[in-house]
Amino acid sequence: QVQLVESGGRSGQAGGSLRLSCLASGLTFTNYCMAWFRQAPGKEREIVAAISWSSITTHYADSVKGRFTISRDNAKNTVYLQMNSLKPEDTAVYYCAAARLTGGVDVSPTGHDYWGQGTQVTVSS
């Protein structure tokens, strides 16, 4: 079965950094666009960043552009989210997701086939 397992979620302070990882199994990793979404209490799930299979195409939400970096290591079936200059408003549950695309990215939650269970990121001021 397909599994996406996030790790690295934890508490941090404003201005600090965290790195999230998502290990995928049960799928051909290079057939998928990978993405990070987040959902804060009382808010809808939103795209954070996405990356194509080849890493040529990336997408970032305006709120994180310049602070977060998405990357992937296809040899390790892993996608990462480097989070720098953290802000309290980054506090949310972060989800790893996979969309079966051989090119480009998908930024819609409904376009993703598989989801991780989520990892909590809490940023204090």
C-alpha positions as CSV (number, residue, x, y, z in Angstrom):
1,Q,0.0,0.0,0.0
2,V,1.0,3.6,-0.5
3,Q,2.2,5.4,2.6
4,L,3.4,9.0,3.1
5,V,5.0,9.5,6.5
6,E,5.9,13.0,7.6
7,S,8.5,13.8,10.2
8,G,10.2,16.8,11.7
9,G,7.2,18.7,13.0
10,R,7.8,20.3,16.3
11,S,7.7,23.6,18.2
12,G,9.9,26.5,17.2
13,Q,10.3,30.2,17.8
14,A,9.6,33.0,15.4
15,G,12.6,33.6,13.3
16,G,13.9,30.1,13.6
17,S,14.0,27.1,11.3
18,L,12.5,23.7,10.9
19,R,12.9,21.0,8.3
20,L,10.1,18.6,7.5
21,S,10.6,15.3,5.7
22,C,8.1,13.0,4.0
23,L,9.1,9.5,3.1
24,A,7.0,7.8,0.4
25,S,6.6,4.1,-0.1
26,G,4.4,1.8,-2.2
27,L,4.5,4.1,-5.3
28,T,6.8,4.9,-8.1
29,F,8.0,8.2,-6.7
30,T,9.1,9.8,-10.0
31,N,5.5,9.4,-11.3
32,Y,4.3,11.9,-8.8
33,C,4.3,15.6,-8.1
34,M,4.8,16.1,-4.4
35,A,3.4,18.9,-2.3
36,W,3.1,20.3,1.2
37,F,-0.2,21.6,2.5
38,R,-1.1,23.0,5.8
39,Q,-4.2,23.5,7.8
40,A,-4.5,25.9,10.8
41,P,-7.3,25.6,13.3
42,G,-10.5,27.0,11.9
43,K,-9.1,27.4,8.5
44,E,-9.2,25.5,5.2
45,R,-6.3,23.4,4.0
46,E,-4.0,25.4,1.8
47,I,-1.0,24.8,-0.5
48,V,2.4,25.6,0.9
49,A,4.7,24.4,-1.8
50,A,4.8,21.8,-4.6
51,I,7.5,20.3,-6.7
52,S,7.5,18.3,-10.0
53,W,9.0,14.9,-10.3
54,S,12.2,16.3,-11.9
55,S,12.4,19.3,-9.5
56,I,12.3,21.6,-12.5
57,T,9.0,23.1,-11.5
58,T,8.1,24.5,-8.1
59,H,5.3,26.4,-6.6
60,Y,5.1,28.4,-3.4
61,A,2.3,30.2,-1.7
62,D,2.9,33.9,-1.5
63,S,2.9,33.7,2.3
64,V,6.0,31.5,2.4
65,K,7.8,32.5,-0.7
66,G,11.4,33.4,0.1
67,R,11.2,31.7,3.4
68,F,10.4,28.1,2.6
69,T,12.1,25.7,0.2
70,I,10.7,22.5,-1.2
71,S,13.1,19.8,-2.5
72,R,13.0,16.1,-3.2
73,D,15.5,13.3,-3.4
74,N,14.1,10.7,-5.8
75,A,16.8,8.2,-4.8
76,K,15.4,8.3,-1.2
77,N,11.7,8.7,-2.1
78,T,11.7,11.7,0.1
79,V,10.4,15.3,-0.2
80,Y,11.5,18.0,2.2
81,L,10.3,21.4,3.3
82,Q,12.9,23.7,4.7
83,M,11.2,26.3,6.8
84,N,13.2,29.4,7.6
85,S,12.3,32.7,9.2
86,L,9.3,31.1,10.9
87,K,6.4,33.2,11.9
88,P,3.6,32.5,14.4
89,E,1.1,32.3,11.5
90,D,3.0,29.3,10.1
91,T,1.5,27.3,13.0
92,A,-0.5,24.5,11.4
93,V,-0.7,20.8,10.7
94,Y,1.5,20.2,7.7
95,Y,0.6,17.4,5.3
96,C,2.6,15.7,2.6
97,A,0.6,14.9,-0.5
98,A,1.2,13.2,-3.9
99,A,-0.4,13.8,-7.2
100,R,0.1,11.4,-10.1
101,L,1.6,13.8,-12.6
102,T,4.7,13.2,-14.8
103,G,5.2,16.9,-15.3
104,G,4.2,20.1,-13.7
105,V,2.6,20.5,-10.3
106,D,-0.9,20.4,-8.8
107,V,-1.7,23.0,-6.1
108,S,-5.3,21.8,-5.4
109,P,-6.0,19.5,-2.5
110,T,-8.5,17.6,-4.6
111,G,-6.0,16.8,-7.2
112,H,-3.8,14.7,-4.8
113,D,-4.2,11.0,-4.6
114,Y,-2.3,10.2,-1.4
115,W,-1.9,12.0,1.9
116,G,0.3,11.7,4.9
117,Q,-1.2,11.8,8.4
118,G,0.1,15.3,9.1
119,T,2.7,16.7,11.5
120,Q,2.2,19.6,13.8
121,V,4.3,22.7,13.5
122,T,3.9,25.3,16.3
123,V,5.7,28.6,16.1
124,S,5.8,30.8,19.2
125,S,6.2,34.5,19.2
